[in-house]
Amino acid sequence: MSEVTARIPKPVLRGLHNASIKQNLAVAMGLTVISGLAFHFMYIAPKKQRYADFYKNRDTNKSFERMKNAGLLQSVKD
Protein backbone atom coordinates (compact mmCIF):
# COMPACT_ATOMS: atom_id res chain seq x y z
CA MET A 1 0.00 0.00 0.00
CA SER A 2 1.24 3.36 -0.83
CA GLU A 3 1.11 6.36 1.45
CA VAL A 4 -1.49 8.16 -0.71
CA THR A 5 -4.09 5.40 -0.81
CA ALA A 6 -3.80 4.48 2.87
CA ARG A 7 -4.46 7.97 4.19
CA ILE A 8 -8.15 8.79 4.73
CA PRO A 9 -8.96 12.48 5.06
CA LYS A 10 -10.55 13.62 8.28
CA PRO A 11 -14.22 14.59 8.06
CA VAL A 12 -15.10 18.23 8.47
CA LEU A 13 -17.22 18.30 11.61
CA ARG A 14 -16.77 21.89 12.72
CA GLY A 15 -20.02 23.76 12.11
CA LEU A 16 -21.78 20.70 10.67
CA HIS A 17 -24.74 21.03 13.03
CA ASN A 18 -25.25 24.72 12.20
CA ALA A 19 -25.01 24.02 8.49
CA SER A 20 -27.60 21.26 8.69
CA ILE A 21 -29.93 23.49 10.72
CA LYS A 22 -29.67 26.22 8.08
CA GLN A 23 -30.43 23.73 5.33
CA ASN A 24 -33.39 22.23 7.19
CA LEU A 25 -34.73 25.70 7.98
CA ALA A 26 -34.56 26.71 4.31
CA VAL A 27 -36.38 23.54 3.25
CA ALA A 28 -39.04 24.04 5.95
CA MET A 29 -39.63 27.66 4.92
CA GLY A 30 -39.95 26.68 1.28
CA LEU A 31 -42.43 23.92 2.04
CA THR A 32 -44.41 26.28 4.28
CA VAL A 33 -44.74 28.84 1.52
CA ILE A 34 -45.71 26.20 -1.03
CA SER A 35 -48.34 24.63 1.25
CA GLY A 36 -49.73 28.05 2.20
CA LEU A 37 -50.13 29.04 -1.43
CA ALA A 38 -51.66 25.67 -2.30
CA PHE A 39 -54.17 26.02 0.56
CA HIS A 40 -55.07 29.52 -0.55
CA PHE A 41 -55.59 28.69 -4.22
CA MET A 42 -57.16 25.26 -3.75
CA TYR A 43 -59.44 25.94 -0.76
CA ILE A 44 -59.90 29.59 0.18
CA ALA A 45 -60.26 31.15 -3.28
CA PRO A 46 -62.91 28.63 -4.50
CA LYS A 47 -64.80 29.02 -1.21
CA LYS A 48 -64.85 32.81 -1.57
CA GLN A 49 -66.06 32.41 -5.16
CA ARG A 50 -68.87 30.06 -4.09
CA TYR A 51 -70.02 32.58 -1.46
CA ALA A 52 -69.92 35.39 -4.03
CA ASP A 53 -71.94 33.32 -6.52
CA PHE A 54 -74.49 32.39 -3.84
CA TYR A 55 -75.11 35.95 -2.72
CA LYS A 56 -75.06 37.39 -6.24
CA ASN A 57 -78.34 35.72 -7.22
CA ARG A 58 -80.01 35.52 -3.80
CA ASP A 59 -83.38 37.15 -3.20
CA THR A 60 -83.67 37.72 0.54
CA ASN A 61 -87.34 38.75 0.43
CA LYS A 62 -88.26 35.54 -1.36
CA SER A 63 -86.34 33.50 1.24
CA PHE A 64 -88.05 35.40 4.05
CA GLU A 65 -91.50 34.75 2.61
CA ARG A 66 -90.73 31.06 2.12
CA MET A 67 -89.59 30.67 5.75
CA LYS A 68 -92.57 32.70 7.02
CA ASN A 69 -95.04 30.56 5.09
CA ALA A 70 -93.37 27.39 6.39
CA GLY A 71 -93.86 28.60 9.99
CA LEU A 72 -90.18 28.69 10.87
CA LEU A 73 -90.21 32.25 12.23
CA GLN A 74 -91.85 32.55 15.65
CA SER A 75 -91.70 36.35 15.89
CA VAL A 76 -93.51 36.99 12.57
CA LYS A 77 -97.29 36.93 12.47
CA ASP A 78 -99.05 35.47 9.44
N, C-alpha and C positions, 0 to 999 in steps of 0.2 A: 504494500500500500504506500502510496506516495503521501507526502505531507499535505498536498492540496485537497485530495479526495477524503482524507481522514478528518479534516477539520470541519466541524459543523458551526455555522455562525450562531451567535447568541440571539435569542428572540428579543425584539424591542418591546419591553413591558412598561417602560416609563410613559405615563399618560394614556395607557391603553383604555383604562376605565372611562376617563373623560372623553376620549374620542368615540367610544361606543355609545356613551350617553348622548353626545351631540348627534350622532347618526340616528339613534333611535328616536330622539326628539324631533328631528327633521322628518322622519318617516311618519311619526304620529301626527304631526301638524299637517302634513300633506293629506293623509287619510281623513283627518277631521274636516278639512276644507272640502274634499271630494264628497264625503258623506253628507255634509251640511248642504252643499249645492244640490246633490241628488235628492235629498229630502224636500228641499224647497221646490224644485222643478217637477218632482214626481208626486208630491202629496199636497203641498200647500197651494201652489198655483192652480191645479185643477179644482181644488176645493173652493177657492175664492171664485173661480169662474162658474162653478155650479151654483153658488149662492147668488152671484150676479144674474145668472140666467133665470133663477127661480124668482127673484124679486123684480125682474124686468117686466114680466108678463103677469104679475099677480094683481088681482083685483081684491082689495081688502074689504070693500063693502059687500061684495058677493060672498066672500068667506064668512063675514059676520052674519049675514042673513041666513046662510046655510046652517051655521052653528045655532043661531037663535031658533030657527024652525025645528031643529033636531032636539031642542030642549037642553042644550049643554050649558047655557048661561043662566045662572040662578038670579042674577041681579037685573036681568032684562025682562020686562013684562011683555007678554004677547000682544 
